[in-house]
Amino acid sequence: MATRKLVGEKIKGIREDKKLTLEQVAENSGLDIAIVREIEENKNIPSLAPLIKIARALGVRLGTFLDDSDNLGPVVCRAGEATKAMSTSNATARSNSHLDFASLANQKAGRHMEPFIINITNKETETLQKSSHEGEEFIYVMEGKVKIVYGQNEYLLEAGDSIYYDSIVDHLVCAAENHARILAVVYTPF
């Protein structure tokens, strides 16, 4: 059984296959070259916004970084089978939360939506920073309370609540208390 590639390794492989330099990817994504290098070296796993920018710069879907299969048919993800896709928690992401993403569809190739179960744990030592990217997001709160900062507005969601928004508007998702668990579906146009 082959070992799973980390997100950074996949980005580097795609960049090299397309014969692009780090400088070109940084310029086309609007990110600093040091950030792109750290991501490729798996020293920095950022929030979704920079990953979406890199995906656009490389001309691929965000899901390409998470895919482990060429399966074009339906994919069933049974309870307890969600695959840990990535975690974000670092100074570059500047989030007040540690986000553990578990992909619900990494076996589905060619997808246009990214469904995740995300565990959010507050980190009081970090500052809040909104992000934005092309596309749309749907969030359903499964456990705990979640604060969504969307533009100038704040929304407090509890278990059973949901929100759907355009992600081009600056936004932030964090646990309103110590921990929350959400279902998030991210759509990014290609």
Secondary structure, 3 states (H helix, E strand, C coil): CCCCCCHHHHHHHHHHHCCCCHHHHHHHHCCCHHHHHHHHCCCCCCCHHHHHHHHHHHCCCHHHHCCCCCECCCCCCCCCCCEEEEEECCCCCCCCEEEEEEECCCCECCCCEEEEEEEEEECCCCCCCCECCCCEEEEEEEECEEEEEECCEEEEEECCCEEEEECCCCEEEEECCCEEEEEEEEECCC
